[in-house]
């Protein structure tokens, strides 16, 4: 056997070995498919848990027709956020592969950057697929590739999931005790019981309506922080009592609730519609 023939044999053998190595070490490619990732319907879910590395776990439970956050604060949950979360159950899988593949960290799944638990079902959110920009999602023994709109919501702070309405839908406001005035709803109309001067009727009605419909632009969970003593008290017809303290700056209005430990943030203009004036203001 001449040298050229021997060299060709060695080269061919090298190519075969290299090809076998690459075949056995390359990242598995998901199989294209289009099917739902879960057979469970959103209406059956009773409990939601969100876990993210380095952040507080969030727990939300169904309470009748509504949802309540129970951790880290006990407060009504944002119904629109809940709807977005439950839509995941009806999301279609664009591609799949077995979760039994080694090195799940290649997909950002070990550890996962966010874990969503719906009752007893766990969904692990991983990296974005560089080819089709779908996100890897592990559910049970399957890794899915999905069109994702939920991940960036799941990694938000807890306040993102709190209902931004100070009074939840259906609550009837009947009493406003404010440092500048006191308003009561009696016999189908609002009356001023305290405060000087008396508010004109149109201002009184507009103020009461503003408090009843108050909705924050941002909510922040403030557990563990020192809260100011509340000087504004709201009461509803079903016995709910909400105590608030107001902080007004040139940038925004903040209404704080020491219990359950949250802050509602509003544009600064909201202060005037609520009758809240800066210190020394008129």
Secondary structure, DSSP 8 states (H G I E B T S, - for coil): --HHHHHHHHHHHHHHHHHHHHHHHS----EEEEEES----GGG--EEEEE-TTS--EEEEEETTEEEEEESS-EEB-HHHHHHHHGGGG-EEEEEEETTSS-GGGGTBTTBSEEEEETTEEEEEEEE-TTT--EEEEETTEEEEE--SSHHHHTS-GGGGB-SBSS-TT--EEEEEETTEEEEEETTEEEEEE-SS---HHHHHHHHHHHHT-B-SEEEE-TTS------EEEEETTS-EEEEEEEE-SSEEEEEETTTTEEEEEETTHHHHTT---TT--
